[in-house]
């Protein structure tokens, strides 16, 4: 199957999963094809391209992935946020620069009209709660003001004292054992 056919099948609901599996099977070799279709007219294609970047993100694609945070489709924005936040899915070792990602994530967390997107943004902002005071302040404001109870609850998890904040706290250095 040609690359163009795989991309077009991502837009067909009853073929999208198989097409995505074929794209994933290509591994990092599929990255140029994905990058070429990040602006595809069909939102499902853009969504699957963002999901692909979640697994095969390369530094050269970070700017494009950040641009996808402005996509008109909420599912694409959510998938892009996940791709920027999730280390478990990655095949390589590409950690986006916090200075580039955090302002965009805070903006989405505070203003996106879709609660699901705001919840994904909370997770990305929460990654910086131990290192960036502006992340804690934005999470606190979201926990107080967001119209969605689910988003308010998730924000509290990442605030100091919350369960995710405690679980992800940096471990203190080990003291050397006396001999």
N, C-alpha and C positions, 0 to 999 in steps of 0.2 A: 504494500500500500504506500502511496506517495505521501510525502510530508503534507502537501496541500490537502489531500483527502483526509488525513488524520485531523488536521485543524478543522476542516469543515464538519467532520463527524462530531466534534466537541459541541457543536451547535444543535445537534439532533438529540432530543431527549432520550430516545430509546437506544442510542448508539454512544452516548457521551462517556459512559463508564468504560466500555471496551476501548474506545479511542484514547482515553486518558491512561489506561493500563499500557497501551502500545507506546504512548509518549513516555511514560515512566520507564519502560523497558529500554528505551534508547539511552537512559541515564544522562550524564552530562553532555553527551553528544547532541541531545535535543535542545540544549540551551539556546543556540542561535535561532532555531525555529520558534521557540517560545518568545524570545525577545522581539522577534520580528512581528509577533502577533499580539503584543500587549495593548495595542490600540485597535484591535479588531472591532468591527461594527457590532458584533454579537457579544452581549455581556457574559454569556456562558463560556465563550472561548476565553475572554479575559479572566474570568473566574478560575478556569482550569490552568491558565498560564500562571496566575498567582499561586495556585496550589503546587504547581511544578516547582516554582522558585522556592517554595517552602522546603523542598527536599534537596534542591540543587542550586542554592544561591551562591553566586560568585560576586566578588567585589565590583566587577564591571557592571552588574545589573542593579546595584543598590539604588542608584539615582532613579532608574526606571520604576523600581518597586515603590520608592517614596512618592513618585508622581502618581502611582495608582491609588494612593490614599485620597486623591481628589476625584476618583472615578464616580460617575453619576449613579452607579449601581451599588446598593448597600452590600450585597454579597461579595462583590469584588473588593470593596474597602475592607470588609471583615477578613477576607482571605489574605489580603495584603498585610494587615496588621498582624495576623497570625504568623505569616512568613517572616516578618521582622522580629517577632518575639520568641518563637519556638526554637529551642536548640535540639530537642529530642528528634525532630524530623530530619534534620540536616545530615547529608552525606559528607559534606566538606566541613570546613571550620571557618565560616564567614560570620562574624559577629558584627552587626551594624554599629557604627559610631553613635554612641549615646547622644552626643551633641547635635547630631543631625536628626535623629529619630525622636527624641524626647519632645521638642517643641511641636512637632506635627502630631504626635500622639496626644499630648495635652489638648491641643486644639480640637481634635476629633472627640476626645472624651468630654469636653465641655460644650461642644456645639453641634455635633452630628445629630440629625433628626431621627436616626434609627438607634433604638436601645441596644440592639445586638452589636452594632458597630461600637457604641460607647463602651459596652462591656468588654469587648476585645481591646479597646484602647486602654481601659483600666489595667488589664493584664500587662500591657507593654509599659505603661507608666510605672506600674508597681515594680518592675524590674529595677528601677532606679531609686526606689524608696530608701535604700540604705546609703546611697551616695549623693543624692541631689535633693536639697531642701525644697526646690520648686516642685519636685515630684510629690513630696509629702503634702505640701500646701494645696496642690491641685487635687490630689486624692481626697484631702479633707473637705475641700469645697464641694467636690462631686458627691461625697458621702452625705453632705448636708442638703444639697440643692437639687440633685438629679430627680427628674420626675418618675423614673423607674425604680421601684423597690429593689429589683434584682441588681441594678447597677449600683445603687447606694450600698447594698449588702456586700457586693464584691469589692467595692472601694474600701470598706472597713476591714476586709481581710488583709489588705496590703498596707494599712496604716500601722504605725508603731503600736504594739500590743496585739495586733490581729494575728490570726493563725498562720497565714502565709508569710507575713513579715517575720514572725518568730522562727518559722521553719527555714527561711532563706537567709537568716542573719549570718554574717561572716563568723566563722569559728575563731575564738581567741587563739593566739599562738600557744603551742604546747610548751610547757616548761621542761627543760632537760631533766632527765632522771639523774639523781645523784648515784654515783657508782660506789 
